[in-house]
């Protein structure tokens, strides 16, 4: 009801307010008052209507007031008790909440740590690998970190730090690995000689074993012997990382291979590291460049290398060590070096080696040093051939050095021959008993059935130099053989080498020594005779030298291509020279006797006997020709004829001397006695073998001059003594013309 009144009032008010009639406001207020009064009445009515209920309610409220107070006290007490009881619950609840939050946080942390721990573990592993220098593994760890682990936790700051550090670590690894490589290169440069020495020693042992095995199985000794390539490669394939050199490591308690001396791990590491980092080509170029530089240093010889064999040994050892390392790198790495690269490097080195050896070997005058050099070259070549390097040019060089070796041998043996000739007494060798005889013939192949029949003591026809020369020729053959061994040549080639070098010894060295010996002033006629006898026996011994060479090389002399010894011509030439020297010395001796002739061309009459100088000369010739009995018949006869002719010519020249102005009858008679004595000497056959009066013909000119003198010269002296001087001059002219005519007729 009241609400309806209100609505009506509101409706009235709203209409009245907005009414535009005059006194609208007043009228509105009046109506409003009337409406209020109306409403008050309505409210009063309503309150009166509900008053009793309100009173009843108040009464009820007063009744429950006490109960409400009790209830309030109870509620307050209950609330207090509940609050007190809830405090512990609240505390526990808060603890639970806190624990739940912590648990949730822990779970979150665990989850995050489980995500980060592998990253941290890998980074820790990376640091440990860097610490122990396992750089290749460190790079692999970095790669895993970047590609797998770090992307999962990239939102964390420590991951960003790691990401920033990884490139720095890579550069550090590159620098360290390159530093290790440089240390490695420096190490093998310093110790390449030791590496090479070990490799060459292995090659020698392998060769010795092969040679022994071949001899045991009756394999041809001249067959080529090479190192087993497969065995060497097997040892390379079993190569593991080893410790580097130590300067004070001088112990040889166990046999080490050349590769055992080298720790190649720096090369492997650096190669892997640069390959992983994409700089493999840079590393390869650097390695090859550095090794080429080292090759040039290794190939550079010392100026005094040729003075000792150790200089050559160190030079070869360094080169072998260099190429052993390169060969190993070739087989255990992929692409760091190639076969083309090593072949190019070897060809360059080989040209340099050959040039060096040609230069330095030319200074070697000691055959022992040249022989040791040859042995070193053979071992050097065999070692490198075992590693697959071609060495044919080295063996070609050995043939050049062989000629030089032969030259040094010839010089050495020239001195030996001179010493033997100087020490010889040029007398037949005396042997007192059978033992001494056997000693001599054990050194020299001498056979003489007539001498064997003679009783001891006796003399062998040759002098002491003959067996000594024979022994030295055999020693020369042995020395020459030493160089021919191990040259990978057949027995036929070795036989040919020995014969050629022996021919040089005989035809050049020994021949020169004999020629010089024959020309020496102190070599007299007796010595010349003995030299002729000696050369005869040496010539006969040449066939035994040929047999000696054949026995060494096991090549029969009937082989078509077998060279012969030219000793025949050598000793024949020496004999001819000695024979000519005999003729010369005989003539010189005759001239010495003629020079002491002191004819008194004005003597009144002769002494009635031959001149003393002439008798001494004839006695000298007799004793000399007795020595010639050991010479071949033609030599003794030629010497005797030459001496008689020279004597005849010398006497003739005395008569034809331009300074001779006059000759007395007594002088002519004295000269005639001397000529007769010469004819008697010629007729006494001082050397057997002349037929008839062949030797007397040497004095036929003097005999004719004597007859002419008796028939013409003395008659002219008797007819005109006053013109004696003119007659003498005329006679001299006639004698000269007569001699010249006879010379032309002859």
C-alpha positions in Angstrom: 0.0 0.0 0.0 2.6 2.6 0.9 4.6 1.7 -2.1 1.6 2.3 -4.3 1.0 5.7 -2.7 4.6 6.6 -3.3 4.3 5.7 -6.9 1.2 7.7 -7.3 2.9 10.7 -5.6 5.9 10.3 -7.8 3.7 10.2 -10.8 1.8 13.3 -9.7 5.0 15.1 -8.8 6.5 14.3 -12.1 3.5 15.5 -14.0 3.2 18.7 -11.9 6.8 19.6 -12.0 6.9 19.5 -15.7 3.6 21.3 -16.1 4.0 24.7 -17.6 0.9 26.2 -16.1 1.1 29.3 -13.9 1.7 28.7 -10.2 2.7 25.2 -11.0 5.3 25.2 -8.4 3.0 26.3 -5.7 0.4 23.9 -6.7 3.1 21.2 -6.7 4.1 22.0 -3.2 0.6 21.9 -2.1 -0.1 18.7 -3.6 3.1 17.4 -2.2 2.1 18.3 1.3 -1.3 16.7 0.8 0.4 13.6 -0.4 2.7 13.5 2.6 -0.1 13.9 5.0 -1.9 11.1 3.2 1.1 9.0 3.6 1.6 9.7 7.2 -1.9 8.6 7.9 -1.3 5.5 6.0 1.9 4.8 8.0 0.2 5.4 11.2 -2.5 3.0 10.3 0.0 0.5 9.4 2.0 0.9 12.6 -1.1 0.7 14.6 -1.9 -2.5 12.8 1.5 -4.0 13.5 2.1 -2.5 16.9 1.1 -5.6 18.8 3.3 -7.8 16.9 6.2 -5.4 17.4 5.5 -5.4 21.1 5.4 -9.1 21.1 8.6 -9.2 19.3 10.3 -6.9 21.7 9.0 -9.0 24.6 10.5 -12.1 22.9 13.7 -10.3 22.3 14.0 -9.4 25.9 13.3 -13.0 26.9 16.2 -14.3 24.7 18.5 -11.5 25.7 19.8 -13.4 28.6 20.2 -16.5 26.5 21.9 -14.4 23.9 24.3 -13.2 26.5 25.0 -16.8 27.6 25.3 -17.8 24.0 27.7 -14.9 23.3 29.9 -15.9 26.2 29.8 -19.5 25.0 30.6 -18.5 21.5 33.4 -16.2 22.6 34.8 -19.0 24.8 34.4 -21.5 22.0 36.0 -19.1 19.5 38.8 -18.5 21.9 39.3 -22.2 22.4 39.1 -22.7 18.7 41.6 -20.0 18.0 43.9 -21.5 20.6 43.5 -24.9 19.1 43.9 -23.6 15.5 47.2 -21.9 16.1 49.1 -25.2 16.1 47.1 -26.3 13.1 47.8 -23.0 11.3 51.5 -23.3 12.2 51.7 -26.8 10.9 49.6 -25.8 7.9 52.0 -23.0 7.2 55.0 -25.4 7.6 53.3 -27.8 5.2 52.7 -25.0 2.8 56.3 -23.9 3.1 57.5 -27.5 2.7 55.3 -27.9 -0.3 56.8 -24.7 -1.8 60.3 -26.0 -1.0 59.5 -29.3 -2.4 58.1 -27.7 -5.5 61.2 -25.6 -5.7 63.5 -28.5 -5.1 61.7 -30.5 -7.8 62.1 -27.6 -10.1 65.8 -27.2 -9.2 66.3 -30.9 -9.6 64.7 -30.8 -13.0 66.8 -27.8 -14.0 70.0 -29.4 -12.5 69.3 -32.6 -14.3 69.2 -30.6 -17.5 72.4 -28.6 -16.6 74.4 -31.4 -15.0 75.4 -33.1 -18.3 76.5 -29.7 -19.6 78.6 -29.1 -16.5 80.0 -32.7 -16.6 80.9 -32.3 -20.2 82.6 -29.0 -19.6 84.4 -30.5 -16.6 85.5 -33.3 -18.9 86.6 -30.8 -21.4 88.8 -29.1 -18.8 90.3 -32.4 -17.7 91.0 -33.3 -21.4 92.7 -30.0 -21.9 94.7 -30.6 -18.7 96.0 -34.0 -19.8 96.6 -32.8 -23.4 93.9 -34.9 -25.0 93.1 -32.2 -27.4 91.4 -34.3 -30.1 89.0 -35.7 -27.5 88.5 -32.2 -26.2 87.4 -31.1 -29.6 84.9 -33.9 -29.8 83.6 -32.9 -26.4 83.3 -29.3 -27.6 81.3 -30.5 -30.5 78.9 -32.4 -28.3 78.5 -29.4 -26.0 77.7 -27.1 -28.8 75.4 -29.4 -30.7 73.6 -31.3 -28.0 74.0 -30.0 -24.5 74.3 -26.2 -24.5 71.1 -25.6 -26.7 69.0 -27.2 -23.9 70.2 -24.7 -21.2 71.1 -21.7 -23.4 68.9 -19.4 -21.2 71.4 -19.6 -18.3 74.2 -17.1 -18.0 76.9 -19.7 -17.3 76.0 -21.4 -20.6 76.6 -18.1 -22.4 80.0 -17.9 -20.7 80.8 -21.4 -21.9 79.7 -20.6 -25.4 81.9 -17.6 -25.4 84.9 -19.7 -24.1 84.7 -22.5 -26.6 86.2 -20.6 -29.6 89.0 -19.5 -27.3 89.6 -23.1 -26.3 89.7 -24.1 -29.9 92.4 -21.5 -30.7 94.3 -22.6 -27.6 94.2 -26.2 -28.7 95.4 -25.2 -32.2 98.3 -23.2 -30.7 99.2 -26.0 -28.3 99.0 -28.7 -31.0 101.1 -26.6 -33.4 103.6 -26.0 -30.6 103.8 -29.8 -30.0 104.2 -30.3 -33.7 107.1 -27.8 -33.8 108.7 -29.6 -30.9 108.2 -32.9 -32.7 109.8 -31.5 -35.9 112.7 -30.1 -33.9 113.1 -33.4 -32.1 113.3 -35.5 -35.3 115.6 -33.0 -36.8 118.0 -33.4 -33.9 117.6 -37.2 -33.8 117.2 -38.1 -37.4 120.8 -39.5 -37.4 119.9 -41.9 -34.6 116.7 -43.0 -36.4 118.7 -43.5 -39.6 121.5 -45.4 -37.8 118.9 -47.8 -36.3 117.2 -48.3 -39.6 120.6 -49.0 -41.4 121.6 -51.4 -38.6 118.3 -53.3 -39.1 119.0 -53.4 -42.9 122.5 -54.8 -42.3 121.1 -57.4 -39.9 118.4 -58.3 -42.4 120.9 -58.5 -45.2 123.3 -60.6 -43.1 120.6 -63.0 -42.3 119.5 -63.2 -45.9 123.1 -63.8 -47.0 123.6 -66.5 -44.4 120.3 -68.2 -45.4 121.2 -68.1 -49.1 124.6 -69.6 -48.4 123.1 -72.3 -46.3 120.6 -73.1 -49.1 123.4 -72.9 -51.8 121.8 -69.9 -53.3 124.0 -67.9 -55.7 125.9 -65.3 -53.6 125.8 -62.7 -56.4 122.0 -62.7 -56.4 120.3 -59.4 -55.5 119.4 -59.1 -51.8 116.7 -56.7 -50.8 114.8 -56.1 -47.5 111.4 -57.8 -47.1 109.0 -55.0 -47.8 106.1 -56.9 -46.2 108.0 -57.3 -42.9 108.8 -53.7 -42.7 105.2 -52.7 -43.4 104.0 -55.1 -40.7 106.3 -53.4 -38.2 104.8 -50.1 -39.3 101.2 -51.3 -38.9 101.9 -52.3 -35.4 103.1 -48.9 -34.5 101.6 -47.3 -31.4 102.1 -44.0 -29.8 105.5 -43.8 -28.0 107.5 -41.5 -25.8 109.6 -38.8 -27.4 113.3 -38.8 -27.4 115.3 -38.2 -24.3 118.7 -36.6 -24.7 120.4 -38.8 -22.1 118.9 -42.0 -23.3 122.1 -44.0 -24.2 120.9 -47.4 -23.1 120.6 -50.2 -25.6 119.1 -52.8 -23.4 116.7 -53.9 -26.1 116.7 -53.9 -29.8 114.6 -51.0 -31.0 113.2 -50.4 -34.5 113.6 -47.0 -36.1 110.0 -46.3 -35.5 110.3 -47.2 -31.8 112.5 -44.2 -31.3 109.8 -41.7 -32.4 106.5 -40.6 -30.8 104.3 -39.6 -33.7 101.4 -38.6 -31.5 102.0 -34.9 -32.0 101.5 -35.3 -35.7 98.4 -37.4 -35.3 96.9 -35.0 -32.8 97.7 -31.9 -34.9 96.4 -33.5 -38.0 93.1 -34.6 -36.3 92.7 -31.3 -34.6 93.2 -29.3 -37.8 91.0 -31.7 -39.7 88.2 -31.3 -37.2 88.5 -27.6 -37.2 88.4 -27.6 -41.0 92.0 -26.4 -41.5 93.5 -29.7 -42.6 94.8 -28.3 -45.8 96.6 -25.5 -43.9 98.2 -28.1 -41.6 99.3 -30.3 -44.6 100.9 -27.3 -46.4 102.7 -26.2 -43.2 104.0 -29.7 -42.5 105.3 -30.3 -46.0 106.9 -26.8 -46.1 108.7 -27.4 -42.8 109.9 -30.9 -43.9 111.2 -29.6 -47.2 113.2 -27.0 -45.2 114.5 -29.8 -43.0 115.3 -31.9 -46.0 117.6 -29.2 -47.4 119.3 -28.9 -44.0 119.8 -32.7 -43.8 121.2 -32.8 -47.4 123.7 -30.1 -46.7 127.0 -31.8 -45.9 129.8 -30.6 -43.6 132.9 -29.3 -45.3 135.1 -31.9 -43.6 132.8 -34.8 -44.2 135.2 -36.6 -46.5 138.0 -36.7 -43.9 136.5 -39.5 -41.8 134.0 -42.3 -42.3 132.0 -41.0 -39.4 131.3 -37.9 -41.4 129.7 -40.0 -44.1 127.9 -42.2 -41.6 126.3 -39.3 -39.9 125.3 -37.8 -43.3 123.7 -41.0 -44.4 122.0 -41.6 -41.1 120.4 -38.2 -41.1 119.0 -38.7 -44.6 117.7 -42.3 -43.8 116.1 -41.0 -40.6 114.4 -38.2 -42.5 112.8 -40.6 -45.1 112.0 -43.3 -42.5 109.8 -40.7 -40.8 108.2 -39.6 -44.0 107.6 -43.2 -45.1 105.9 -43.8 -41.7 103.8 -40.7 -42.0 102.8 -41.8 -45.5 101.5 -45.1 -44.4 99.8 -44.2 -41.1 98.1 -40.9 -42.1 95.7 -40.2 -44.8 96.8 -37.5 -47.1 99.2 -35.7 -44.9 101.9 -36.8 -47.4 101.4 -38.6 -50.6 103.5 -41.0 -52.6 103.9 -38.3 -55.3 105.2 -35.9 -52.6 107.7 -38.4 -51.2 108.9 -39.5 -54.6 109.4 -35.8 -55.6 111.3 -35.2 -52.3 113.4 -38.3 -52.8 114.3 -37.5 -56.4 115.4 -34.0 -55.2 117.4 -35.5 -52.4 118.9 -38.2 -54.6 120.3 -35.6 -57.0 121.8 -33.7 -54.1 123.2 -36.8 -52.5 124.9 -37.9 -55.7 126.3 -34.5 -56.3 127.7 -34.4 -52.7 129.2 -37.8 -52.9 130.8 -37.1 -56.3 132.4 -34.0 -54.9 133.5 -35.3 -51.5 134.5 -38.7 -52.6 136.9 -37.1 -55.1 139.0 -35.9 -52.1 139.4 -39.4 -50.7 142.9 -40.7 -51.3 142.7 -43.6 -48.8 141.3 -46.8 -50.4 140.1 -48.0 -47.0 138.1 -44.8 -46.6 136.6 -45.2 -50.1 135.8 -48.9 -49.3 134.0 -47.9 -46.1 132.2 -45.2 -48.1 131.1 -47.8 -50.6 129.8 -50.1 -47.8 127.9 -47.2 -46.3 126.4 -46.3 -49.6 125.3 -50.0 -50.1 123.7 -50.1 -46.7 122.2 -46.7 -47.3 120.7 -47.8 -50.6 119.5 -51.1 -49.3 117.8 -49.5 -46.3 115.9 -46.9 -48.4 115.1 -49.5 -51.1 113.5 -51.5 -48.3 111.2 -48.6 -47.7 110.2 -48.4 -51.4 112.6 -45.7 -52.6 114.3 -46.3 -56.0 118.1 -46.4 -55.6 119.4 -47.5 -59.0 121.2 -44.1 -59.4 123.1 -44.8 -56.2 124.4 -48.1 -57.6 125.3 -46.4 -60.8 127.3 -43.9 -58.7 129.1 -46.8 -57.0 130.5 -47.8 -60.4 132.0 -44.3 -60.6 133.3 -44.5 -57.1 134.7 -48.0 -58.0 136.9 -46.5 -60.6 138.1 -43.9 -58.1 138.6 -46.8 -55.6 140.7 -48.6 -58.1 142.7 -45.5 -58.7 143.4 -45.1 -54.9 144.4 -48.8 -54.8 146.7 -48.4 -57.8 148.4 -45.5 -56.0 148.7 -47.5 -52.8 150.1 -50.5 -54.6 152.4 -48.3 -56.5 154.0 -47.4 -53.2 154.0 -51.0 -52.1 155.7 -52.1 -55.3 158.3 -49.3 -55.0 159.1 -50.3 -51.4 159.5 -54.0 -52.5 161.8 -53.0 -55.3 163.8 -50.7 -53.0 164.2 -53.5 -50.4 165.2 -56.2 -52.9 168.8 -57.3 -53.0 168.4 -58.5 -56.6 170.1 -61.8 -55.9 168.7 -65.3 -56.3 166.7 -66.5 -53.3 168.8 -68.9 -51.2 167.0 -71.9 -49.6 168.9 -73.9 -47.0 166.4 -76.8 -46.6 163.1 -78.3 -47.7 161.2 -76.2 -45.2 162.5 -72.9 -46.5 161.8 -74.1 -50.0 158.2 -74.9 -49.2 157.7 -71.6 -47.6 158.8 -69.9 -50.8 156.8 -72.0 -53.2 153.7 -71.6 -50.9 153.9 -67.8 -51.7 154.8 -68.1 -55.3 154.0 -70.8 -57.9 157.4 -71.9 -58.9 158.2 -75.1 -60.7 161.6 -76.3 -61.9 162.3 -80.0 -62.3 166.0 -79.5 -62.7 166.2 -77.4 -59.6 164.2 -79.9 -57.6 166.9 -82.5 -58.4 169.6 -80.4 -56.8 170.5 -80.9 -53.2 170.2 -78.3 -50.5 171.4 -75.6 -50.0 170.4 -74.2 -53.4 169.2 -70.9 -55.0 166.0 -70.1 -56.7 166.5 -68.1 -59.9 164.3 -65.1 -58.9 165.0 -62.6 -56.2 162.9 -61.9 -53.1 160.7 -59.3 -54.8 159.1 -61.8 -57.1 157.0 -63.7 -54.4 156.3 -60.4 -52.7 155.0 -58.8 -55.9 152.9 -61.9 -56.5 151.4 -61.8 -53.0 150.7 -58.1 -53.4 148.9 -58.7 -56.7 146.7 -61.2 -55.0 146.1 -58.8 -52.1 145.1 -56.2 -54.7 142.6 -58.6 -56.2 141.2 -59.2 -52.7 141.0 -55.5 -52.1 139.3 -55.0 -55.5 136.8 -57.8 -54.7 135.8 -56.1 -51.5 134.4 -53.2 -53.5 132.7 -55.5 -56.0 130.8 -57.3 -53.3 127.2 -56.2 -52.4 126.8 -54.3 -55.6 124.0 -56.6 -56.7 126.0 -57.8 -59.7 126.4 -61.3 -61.1 129.5 -63.3 -60.6 130.4 -62.8 -64.3 130.3 -59.1 -63.9 132.4 -59.3 -60.7 134.9 -61.5 -62.5 135.1 -59.0 -65.4 135.7 -56.1 -62.9 138.5 -58.0 -61.1 140.3 -58.9 -64.3 140.0 -55.3 -65.6 141.3 -53.8 -62.4 144.1 -56.4 -62.2 145.1 -55.6 -65.8 145.3 -51.9 -64.8 147.6 -52.9 -61.9 149.9 -54.9 -64.2 149.9 -52.8 -67.3 150.0 -49.4 -65.7 151.1 -49.5 -62.0 153.5 -52.4 -62.0 154.8 -51.6 -65.5 155.4 -48.0 -64.4 157.2 -49.1 -61.3 159.4 -51.5 -63.3 160.2 -48.8 -65.9 161.2 -46.4 -63.2 163.2 -49.0 -61.4 165.1 -49.9 -64.5 166.0 -46.2 -65.0 167.3 -45.7 -61.5 171.0 -44.8 -61.4 171.8 -47.3 -58.7 170.5 -50.2 -60.7 173.5 -51.9 -62.3 174.0 -54.6 -64.8 173.6 -57.4 -62.2 170.4 -55.9 -61.0 169.1 -55.5 -64.5 169.9 -59.1 -65.3 168.0 -60.1 -62.2 165.0 -57.9 -63.1 164.8 -59.6 -66.5 164.8 -63.0 -64.7 162.2 -61.8 -62.3 159.9 -60.5 -65.0 160.1 -63.8 -66.8 158.9 -65.7 -63.7 156.2 -63.1 -63.0 155.0 -63.5 -66.6 154.8 -67.2 -66.1 152.8 -66.6 -62.9 150.0 -64.7 -64.7 148.1 -67.9 -65.5 148.0 -68.7 -61.8 146.6 -65.2 -61.1 143.8 -66.0 -63.7 143.1 -69.2 -61.9 143.1 -67.4 -58.6 140.4 -64.9 -59.9 138.4 -67.8 -61.4 138.4 -69.6 -58.1 137.2 -66.5 -56.3 134.3 -65.7 -58.7 133.6 -69.3 -59.7 133.7 -68.3 -63.4 135.5 -70.6 -65.7 138.2 -69.1 -67.9 136.7 -70.8 -71.0 133.7 -68.4 -70.7 133.5 -66.4 -73.9 133.3 -63.0 -72.2 136.1 -63.7 -69.7 138.8 -61.0 -70.0 142.4 -62.1 -69.9 145.3 -60.6 -68.0 147.7 -58.5 -70.0 150.7 -59.4 -67.9 152.6 -60.9 -70.9 152.9 -57.5 -72.5 153.7 -55.8 -69.2 156.6 -58.0 -68.4 157.8 -58.2 -72.0 157.9 -54.4 -72.2 159.8 -54.4 -68.8 162.3 -56.9 -70.1 162.8 -55.0 -73.3 163.4 -51.9 -71.3 165.8 -53.7 -69.0 167.6 -55.2 -72.0 167.9 -51.8 -73.6 169.2 -50.4 -70.3 171.7 -53.3 -70.1 173.0 -52.3 -73.6 173.1 -48.7 -72.5 174.9 -49.4 -69.2 177.3 -51.7 -70.9 178.1 -49.0 -73.4 178.4 -46.4 -70.6 180.8 -48.7 -68.8 182.8 -49.2 -71.9 182.9 -45.4 -72.3 184.2 -45.1 -68.8 187.1 -47.5 -69.6 187.7 -45.7 -72.9 187.9 -42.4 -71.1 190.8 -43.6 -69.0 192.7 -44.7 -72.1 195.9 -42.6 -72.3 197.5 -43.3 -75.7 200.8 -41.6 -76.4 200.3 -41.1 -80.1 204.0 -40.0 -80.4 205.6 -43.0 -78.6 208.6 -44.5 -80.5 207.6 -48.1 -79.9 204.8 -50.1 -78.3 204.9 -51.8 -74.9 204.6 -55.2 -76.4 201.3 -55.9 -74.7 197.8 -54.6 -74.8 196.9 -51.5 -72.9 195.9 -51.9 -69.2 192.6 -50.1 -69.6 191.6 -52.5 -72.4 192.5 -55.6 -70.4 190.5 -54.3 -67.5 187.6 -53.6 -69.8 187.8 -57.1 -71.3 188.0 -58.7 -67.8 184.9 -56.7 -66.8 183.1 -57.9 -70.0 184.0 -61.5 -69.3 182.7 -61.4 -65.7 179.6 -59.5 -66.8 178.8 -62.0 -69.5 179.2 -64.8 -67.1 176.3 -63.3 -65.1 174.3 -63.2 -68.4 174.2 -67.0 -68.4 170.9 -66.8 -66.5 169.4 -64.6 -69.2 167.6 -65.9 -72.3 170.2 -66.7 -75.0 169.2 -64.0 -77.4 169.4 -61.3 -74.7 173.0 -62.3 -73.7 174.1 -62.6 -77.3 172.6 -59.2 -78.3 174.2 -57.6 -75.2 177.6 -59.1 -76.1 177.3 -58.1 -79.8 176.2 -54.6 -78.8 179.2 -54.2 -76.4 181.7 -55.4 -79.0 180.3 -53.1 -81.6 180.3 -50.2 -79.3 183.9 -50.9 -78.3 184.9 -51.1 -81.9 183.2 -47.8 -82.7 184.8 -46.2 -79.7 188.2 -47.3 -80.7 187.6 -46.1 -84.2 186.5 -42.7 -83.0 189.8 -42.5 -81.1 191.7 -42.7 -84.4 189.3 -40.3 -86.1 189.5 -37.6 -83.3 189.8 -34.2 -85.0 192.2 -33.1 -82.3 194.6 -35.9 -83.2 197.3 -34.3 -85.5 200.0 -37.0 -85.7 200.4 -40.7 -84.9 203.8 -42.4 -84.4 204.7 -45.9 -85.5 204.9 -47.1 -81.9 201.4 -45.7 -81.2 200.0 -47.5 -84.2 201.6 -50.7 -83.0 200.2 -50.3 -79.5 196.8 -49.6 -81.0 197.2 -52.7 -83.1 197.9 -54.8 -80.0 194.7 -53.6 -78.4 192.7 -54.4 -81.5 194.1 -57.9 -81.5 193.2 -58.3 -77.9 189.6 -57.3 -78.8 189.5 -59.9 -81.6 190.8 -62.6 -79.2 188.1 -61.7 -76.7 185.5 -62.0 -79.5 186.8 -65.3 -80.7 186.8 -66.7 -77.1 183.0 -67.0 -77.2 182.2 -65.0 -74.0 178.5 -65.8 -74.6 177.6 -69.1 -76.1 175.4 -69.4 -79.1 177.2 -67.3 -81.7 177.7 -69.0 -85.1 181.1 -69.0 -86.6 183.0 -65.7 -86.4 179.8 -63.6 -86.0 181.1 -61.8 -83.0 184.5 -61.1 -84.6 182.7 -59.2 -87.3 182.1 -56.4 -84.8 185.8 -55.5 -85.1 186.1 -56.0 -88.9 186.3 -52.3 -89.5 189.3 -52.0 -87.2 190.9 -55.0 -88.8 190.5 -53.4 -92.3 191.9 -50.2 -91.0 194.9 -52.1 -89.5 195.6 -53.8 -92.9 195.3 -50.6 -94.7 197.6 -49.0 -92.2 200.3 -51.6 -92.7 200.2 -51.5 -96.5 199.9 -47.8 -97.0 200.5 -45.6 -94.0 203.9 -46.9 -93.0 205.3 -46.9 -96.6 204.4 -43.3 -96.9 206.2 -42.6 -93.5 209.4 -44.3 -94.9 209.5 -42.4 -98.2 209.4 -39.0 -96.9 210.3 -38.4 -93.3 210.7 -34.7 -93.9 207.0 -34.3 -94.8 205.9 -36.4 -91.9 203.4 -33.9 -90.6 201.7 -33.6 -94.0 201.7 -37.3 -94.4 200.0 -37.8 -91.1 197.3 -35.4 -92.0 196.9 -37.1 -95.3 196.6 -40.5 -93.6 194.0 -39.3 -91.2 191.9 -38.0 -94.0 192.3 -41.3 -95.9 191.3 -43.2 -92.8 188.2 -41.0 -92.3 187.2 -41.5 -95.9 187.8 -45.2 -95.6 185.7 -45.4 -92.5 182.9 -43.4 -94.0 183.0 -45.6 -97.1 182.8 -48.8 -95.0 180.0 -47.3 -93.0 178.0 -46.5 -96.1 178.7 -50.0 -97.5 177.6 -51.6 -94.2 
